[in-house]
Amino acid sequence: MKEQSKLLAAQSYIRVAIVVLGALCQTALAQVLYTDPLDDASQLTVTTGNFGVNLDFGPPYTHFGVNDGSGGGDYGGDTPSDRVSYTGFTGGYLEAYGLASLTNPSVVEWQNINITGAGDLYFSADFASALQPDTADSVVVEAIIDGGTPEQILLFTSATNNGTFQVNGSGTSLTAAAQGFEVPISGTGTSLTIRMTLSLSASTSTGDDIAVDNVVVGQVPLFSIGGSVTGLVAGESVVLQNNNGDDKTVSANGSFSFDTEVPGAYDVSVLTDPTGQTCTVENESGTATEDVTNVAVTCSNDISESLSTLSASALSVLEGDETTLTVTVRDTAGDPVAGLPVTLVVENASVDASLVTIATSPSTTSGTGEAVFTVASAIAQEVEFRASFNPDLFVSVTWASRPAEPVPVMGHFLLLAMMLGLVAVAYRQRKHGAV
């Protein structure tokens, strides 16, 4: 029952990525191929050493076997009086303590694990150590596929005399509390052997120890990453990448898939755009739990600086008057570009820009590719306007001074004549009145 519960737990848990041996095991749903809960020694093979032996004298003391946590297990009832107390283990666990009086090093193996058709393999187990190993002490875990060259996948060594076991020199130390470690296994094949070599010299009175539990071999499922490309011009290609590698050249619109499957994390990007086009990616990243097919790559034509225009309804107006400037944006195929934000700016530094007004800036191009602006200058000056997306797209508008109001000369003469006439009439009236 305990073995079944451990197996179910191992099959359902989410593996957390840790860096060991410089390799990164990515988070994914693990598929367990083999598990040994080490409640007894039925699944392991001792190739070197005296297993199930307790020499209860010393110090240093020495014993080697599966401990049930109460001193029993493979010791045949000969309970080690100096057994180490560990935490975090459930039920039995493999324990080695001061092997110098037995066989040092001792070697145990988990043999003939079926890995047919499996890839991206990993090994995991719980380890603990409560005493003080010497610098000569070590625990080496190796993977052997189809009887080939052993691959060292995990190493515990002591950095200093009477120190602690550390993982691959990383500074992570073992303690009496069980810690889980997971490391990748390179290669594929049909049969796997996990070999563990235990070197525990017990040259000090404090002894040295290692405890192991819950040995697991599994594989990380791999998923394909792909999607679709739209807008690609015939005869052109876009080069995509996943996780900064696995280059994929796509030469036609439609579905695509990267050649290399991944165990979880993916991040699709554009390495090389097609000539005259820019491609963007949506749904580009995530953690796969199944094959990914919704990465969307959209390619659009680049803006053509030579085909885009900036024109004015009038190039010369009077100060204070308005004129209309129209920016027309076209792509390299000559088609209008809609929805592009365009800002109109004053280009020449000699102009008093504070007296220039530009209405509706920024503006967004319409379906015809046009953005329309109304501009005016409060004073007479020549103003050069430029469209923000193109440094070479500009137009100059001159605001001229308004002419002085014309003097109505004839009107003045008529007014003078009328005034003189009135004076003459008044004079005659006074003259006649005096007579």
C-alpha positions in Angstrom: 0.0 0.0 0.0 2.8 2.4 0.9 4.6 1.7 -2.4 1.4 2.4 -4.3 0.8 5.7 -2.5 4.3 6.8 -3.2 4.1 5.9 -6.8 0.8 7.8 -7.3 2.3 10.8 -5.5 5.4 10.7 -7.7 3.3 10.4 -10.8 1.1 13.4 -10.0 3.5 15.9 -8.5 4.8 18.9 -10.5 8.6 18.8 -10.8 10.2 22.0 -9.6 13.3 22.9 -11.7 16.6 22.9 -9.8 20.1 23.4 -11.2 22.4 20.4 -10.6 25.5 19.7 -12.6 24.8 22.9 -14.5 21.7 21.5 -16.1 18.2 22.9 -15.8 15.3 20.4 -15.5 12.3 22.4 -16.6 9.0 22.3 -14.8 6.6 19.8 -16.3 4.4 16.8 -15.5 6.7 13.9 -14.8 6.1 10.5 -16.2 7.5 8.0 -13.7 9.2 4.9 -15.2 10.6 3.4 -12.1 10.4 3.9 -8.3 11.9 2.3 -5.3 10.5 3.5 -1.9 13.3 1.6 -0.2 11.0 0.0 2.4 13.2 -3.1 1.9 16.2 -4.1 -0.3 14.2 -6.1 -2.8 14.8 -3.7 -5.7 18.5 -2.9 -5.3 21.6 -5.0 -5.9 24.7 -4.7 -3.8 27.6 -5.2 -6.1 30.3 -4.3 -3.6 30.0 -4.3 0.2 28.6 -6.1 3.3 24.9 -5.3 3.2 22.6 -5.8 6.2 25.5 -5.7 8.6 25.7 -3.9 11.9 29.0 -3.8 13.8 27.8 -2.2 17.0 31.2 -1.3 18.5 33.4 1.7 18.4 33.5 4.5 17.8 33.6 4.7 15.0 30.5 2.6 14.4 29.5 1.0 11.1 26.4 -0.4 9.5 25.0 -0.7 6.1 21.4 -1.7 5.1 17.8 -0.6 4.9 16.6 0.9 8.2 13.0 1.0 9.0 13.5 4.2 11.1 13.4 2.2 14.4 16.7 0.4 13.9 15.3 -2.7 12.4 15.0 -3.5 8.7 17.9 -5.4 7.1 19.9 -5.6 10.4 18.0 -8.8 11.4 16.8 -7.3 14.7 20.4 -6.3 15.6 19.4 -2.7 16.2 22.3 -0.2 15.9 22.5 1.5 19.2 24.1 4.6 17.6 21.6 5.0 14.7 21.2 8.5 13.3 17.9 10.3 13.6 16.7 11.7 10.3 13.6 13.6 9.5 11.5 13.7 6.4 11.7 10.0 5.5 8.6 7.8 5.5 9.1 4.1 6.3 12.4 2.5 5.4 15.4 4.1 3.8 18.9 3.0 2.7 21.5 3.9 5.4 25.3 3.7 5.3 27.4 4.6 8.4 31.2 4.5 8.6 32.0 1.8 6.0 35.7 1.5 6.8 35.2 -1.6 9.0 33.1 -3.2 6.3 33.9 -2.5 2.6 34.7 1.0 1.6 33.6 2.0 -0.9 30.4 0.1 -1.2 28.3 0.0 -4.3 24.6 -0.5 -4.8 22.7 -0.5 -8.1 19.2 -0.4 -9.4 19.5 -2.5 -12.5 17.6 -3.2 -15.7 15.2 -0.3 -15.6 13.2 -0.3 -18.8 13.6 3.0 -20.7 12.5 1.8 -24.1 11.1 4.7 -26.1 11.7 7.2 -23.3 13.6 10.4 -23.7 14.6 13.4 -21.6 15.2 11.1 -18.6 15.8 12.2 -15.0 16.8 10.7 -11.7 15.5 11.9 -8.3 15.9 10.7 -4.7 15.8 12.1 -1.2 19.2 12.4 0.6 20.2 13.2 4.2 23.4 13.3 6.2 23.7 14.2 9.9 27.4 13.6 10.8 30.7 15.0 9.7 32.3 13.4 6.6 36.0 13.6 5.9 37.4 15.3 2.8 38.0 11.8 1.3 34.3 10.9 1.7 31.9 11.0 -1.3 28.7 9.7 -2.7 28.6 9.3 -6.5 25.5 8.6 -8.5 26.0 7.4 -12.1 23.6 6.4 -14.9 24.5 3.6 -17.3 22.4 3.1 -20.4 22.6 -0.3 -22.2 25.9 -1.2 -20.5 27.7 1.9 -21.9 30.0 4.4 -20.3 28.7 5.6 -16.9 27.5 9.2 -16.7 28.0 10.9 -13.4 24.8 12.6 -12.6 25.1 13.5 -8.9 28.0 14.0 -6.6 28.2 14.7 -2.8 31.6 15.6 -1.4 32.9 17.1 1.8 34.6 20.5 1.2 36.4 20.4 4.6 37.4 17.8 7.1 34.6 17.2 9.6 32.4 19.3 7.4 29.2 18.5 5.5 28.3 16.7 2.3 27.8 19.3 -0.4 26.1 18.9 -3.7 28.5 19.2 -6.7 30.5 21.8 -4.8 27.5 24.2 -5.0 27.5 25.0 -1.3 24.1 23.3 -0.8 24.8 21.0 2.2 23.0 17.8 3.4 21.5 17.8 6.8 19.6 15.3 8.9 16.4 16.6 7.2 15.8 14.8 3.9 16.2 16.9 0.8 15.0 16.0 -2.7 17.3 16.2 -5.7 16.5 15.8 -9.3 19.0 15.6 -12.2 18.8 14.9 -15.9 20.1 11.7 -17.5 21.6 12.1 -21.0 20.9 9.7 -23.9 18.3 7.1 -24.7 18.2 3.3 -24.9 16.4 0.3 -23.6 17.9 -0.5 -20.2 19.2 1.8 -17.5 21.2 1.1 -14.4 21.6 3.6 -11.6 24.9 3.0 -9.7 25.6 4.6 -6.3 29.1 4.4 -4.9 29.4 5.2 -1.2 32.8 6.2 0.3 32.5 6.7 4.0 35.9 6.3 5.8 34.8 6.9 9.4 38.3 8.0 10.2 37.0 10.3 13.0 35.2 9.6 16.2 32.2 11.5 14.9 31.6 9.1 12.1 30.1 9.8 8.6 26.8 8.8 7.1 24.4 9.0 4.2 20.7 8.1 3.9 18.7 7.6 0.7 15.0 7.2 0.1 12.4 7.3 -2.7 14.6 6.5 -5.8 12.7 7.5 -9.0 13.6 7.4 -12.7 11.2 9.2 -15.1 11.0 11.2 -18.2 9.7 14.7 -18.9 7.1 14.5 -21.7 8.1 16.6 -24.8 5.7 18.8 -26.7 5.8 20.3 -30.2 5.6 24.0 -30.6 4.0 25.6 -33.6 1.2 27.8 -35.1 0.5 29.7 -38.2 2.0 32.4 -40.4 -0.1 35.0 -42.3 0.7 38.0 -44.5 3.9 36.6 -45.8 4.7 37.9 -49.3 5.1 35.1 -51.9 8.8 34.3 -52.5 9.9 35.6 -49.1 10.8 33.8 -45.9 10.7 34.5 -42.2 13.1 32.8 -39.7 11.6 32.0 -36.3 13.3 30.8 -33.1 12.1 29.0 -30.0 14.0 29.6 -26.8 16.7 31.5 -28.7 17.5 28.6 -30.9 16.0 25.8 -33.0 15.8 28.1 -36.1 12.8 27.5 -38.3 12.5 29.0 -41.8 9.0 29.5 -43.0 8.5 30.3 -46.7 4.7 30.2 -47.1 1.6 31.2 -45.2 0.0 28.4 -43.2 0.9 26.2 -40.3 4.5 25.6 -39.0 6.1 23.5 -36.2 9.6 23.7 -34.7 11.8 20.6 -35.3 12.7 20.2 -31.6 10.1 19.4 -29.0 10.4 20.9 -25.6 9.6 19.7 -22.1 7.7 22.8 -21.0 8.8 26.4 -21.4 8.7 27.9 -24.9 9.4 31.5 -26.2 8.9 32.1 -29.9 10.5 35.1 -31.6 11.4 36.4 -35.0 15.1 36.1 -35.9 15.0 37.4 -39.5 12.1 39.4 -41.1 11.2 39.0 -44.7 12.6 41.6 -47.1 10.3 44.6 -47.0 8.2 43.2 -44.2 8.0 43.1 -40.4 6.5 40.1 -38.5 5.0 40.1 -35.0 4.2 37.1 -32.8 1.2 36.5 -30.6 0.8 33.7 -28.0 4.5 33.5 -28.2 5.4 32.1 -24.8 4.2 29.9 -22.0 4.7 26.5 -20.4 3.4 23.6 -22.6 1.4 20.8 -21.0 0.3 19.6 -24.5 1.3 20.3 -28.1 1.1 24.0 -28.8 -0.5 25.1 -32.1 -1.7 28.6 -31.5 1.5 30.7 -32.0 0.4 33.4 -34.4 3.0 35.1 -36.7 1.6 38.0 -38.7 3.7 39.7 -41.4 3.0 43.1 -42.8 4.7 45.2 -45.4 7.0 47.9 -44.2 6.2 51.5 -44.7 7.6 52.9 -47.9 9.3 56.3 -47.5 9.4 56.8 -51.2 5.7 56.1 -51.8 4.5 58.0 -48.7 3.7 61.7 -49.2 3.2 65.0 -47.3 1.3 67.7 -49.1 -0.2 71.1 -48.2 -3.5 72.5 -49.6 -1.6 75.9 -49.9 2.1 76.5 -49.6 1.8 80.2 -49.1 -0.8 81.9 -46.9 -1.2 85.0 -44.8 -0.1 85.1 -41.2 -2.9 83.9 -38.9 -4.6 81.9 -41.7 -4.9 78.1 -41.7 -3.8 75.6 -44.3 -4.3 71.8 -44.4 -1.5 69.3 -44.5 -2.2 65.7 -45.5 0.1 62.8 -44.8 -0.5 59.7 -47.0 1.3 56.5 -45.8 1.9 53.6 -48.2 3.7 50.3 -47.8 6.3 48.8 -50.1 3.6 47.4 -52.3 2.0 50.8 -52.7 -1.0 50.0 -50.5 -2.3 52.5 -47.9 -1.3 51.8 -44.3 -4.3 52.3 -42.0 -4.1 52.7 -38.2 -0.6 54.2 -38.1 -0.2 56.9 -35.5 1.5 60.0 -37.2 2.8 63.1 -35.5 3.5 66.3 -37.3 6.5 68.3 -35.9 8.1 71.6 -36.7 11.5 70.8 -38.2 13.4 74.1 -38.6 15.0 75.3 -35.3 14.9 79.0 -36.4 11.1 79.1 -36.3 9.2 80.4 -33.2 7.3 77.1 -32.8 5.2 78.6 -29.9 3.4 80.7 -32.5 2.6 77.7 -34.7 -0.5 75.6 -34.1 -1.0 72.0 -35.3 -4.5 70.7 -34.8 -5.1 67.0 -34.5 -1.6 65.8 -33.8 -0.9 63.0 -33.4 -3.4 61.6 -35.8 -4.1 58.0 -37.0 -4.1 57.2 -40.7 -7.5 56.3 -42.1 -8.4 53.4 -44.4 -7.0 55.4 -47.3 -3.7 55.8 -45.4 -4.3 59.5 -44.8 -3.8 61.6 -41.7 -5.0 65.2 -42.0 -3.7 68.2 -39.9 -4.7 71.9 -39.8 -1.8 74.2 -39.2 -1.4 78.0 -38.8 1.2 80.6 -37.8 0.4 83.7 -35.9 3.4 85.6 -37.5 5.0 85.8 -40.9 7.5 83.0 -41.1 8.4 79.9 -43.2 7.8 76.7 -41.3 9.0 73.3 -42.3 6.8 70.4 -41.2 8.0 66.8 -40.9 6.0 63.5 -40.5 7.3 61.7 -37.4 7.7 58.2 -39.1 10.0 59.5 -41.9 12.8 62.0 -41.5 12.8 62.7 -45.2 9.0 63.4 -45.5 8.6 67.2 -45.0 6.9 70.2 -46.6 7.5 74.0 -46.2 4.7 76.5 -45.8 5.2 80.3 -45.9 3.1 82.6 -43.9 3.4 86.1 -45.4 2.7 89.4 -43.6 -0.7 90.9 -44.1 -0.6 94.2 -46.3 -1.6 97.5 -44.6 -5.2 98.5 -45.0 -5.5 100.9 -48.1 -6.2 104.6 -47.3 -9.6 105.7 -48.9 -8.3 109.0 -50.5 -11.4 109.8 -52.5 -13.6 109.4 -49.5 -11.4 112.0 -47.7 -11.9 114.5 -50.5 -15.6 114.1 -50.5 -15.8 114.5 -46.7 -13.6 117.7 -47.0 -15.9 119.0 -49.8 -18.9 118.4 -47.7 -17.4 120.1 -44.7 -16.4 123.1 -46.8 -19.9 123.3 -48.3 -21.4 123.3 -44.8 -19.1 126.1 -43.8 -20.1 128.1 -46.8 -23.8 127.7 -46.2 -23.3 128.7 -42.6 -21.4 131.8 -43.6 -24.0 132.9 -46.1 -26.8 132.4 -43.5 -24.9 134.6 -41.0 -24.3 137.2 -43.7 -27.9 137.5 -44.8 -29.0 137.5 -41.2 -26.7 140.5 -40.5 -28.2 142.5 -43.3 
